[in-house]
Amino acid sequence: MEVVILEDAHQVAVAGAEAIAQHVIDTPTSVIGLATGSSPLGVYRELAARVQAGSLSFAGCTAFLLDEYVGLGPGHPQAYRTVIDREFTDHVDIDGAHVCGLDGLAEDIPTMCEAYEEAIAQAGGIDVQLLGVGTDGHIAFNEPGSSFASRTRIKNLTGQTRRDNARFFDGDLTAVPQHCLTQGIGTILEARHLVLVALGVGKAEAVRELIEGPVSALWPATALQLHRHVTVIIDEAAASDLKLADYYRECYASKPAWQRF
């Protein structure tokens, strides 16, 4: 696991975009995993700026969303497919038909989830997966207690996650769905490169557990310690609880010029 501590949100966004862009430049047909939430937004803006400047193209790429709310259709402003279109796909040159999301209105959820897993496999698996982390350590919508072997499925959201996400629903907790669809931890761990971004002191405890804590279902993000290629990019506030922060800074500062993310 590479831990990159940067000064502020802008630097995190630039580094996160670079980690993803490296894959797309090397392999123009890359399969990309897209996350929602606040932390990835800067990354999407940086990627869009590169596309608009002509230095990057997603025209040959395929993308898969991490998760979705049950009961929200693609036209709802807080449906994750709507959010991804608004924040990313509408600003880059990816073919919308190649951006795949979970169906929050599916009548047969288990069958739809199985089909989603199959679609990822048929695409050749995910090359680079962008991630955020919740204050309780969840990744995607894999809440505390989730199995590390879990696959795409329906989950019940915790009260903490619903409170955290109420800000996207004008502060109305009752408007936040109780259930979600999410790629499982086992699904996420099959991506070839995981890029996690986190910002702010509110994520400091989760970041500490993710990087330095024991691997535990109580903190689902700790499963990333089991992956061979993880890049964690955080600002100083999110790094404030790390015991080895100075060592991570030293490692990044002395990184060989040939070694990329």
Secondary structure by P-SEA (a helix, b strand, c coil): cbbbbcccaaaaaaaaaaaaaaaaaaccbbbbbbbbcccaaaaaaaaaaaaaacccccccbbbbbccccccccccccccaaaaaaaccccccccccccbbbbbcccccaaaaaaaaaaaaaaacccccccccccccccccccccccccccccbbbbbcaaaaaaacccccccccccccccccccaaaaaaccbbbbbbbcccaaaaaaaaccccccccccccccccccbbbbbbcccccccccaaaaaaaaaaaccccccc
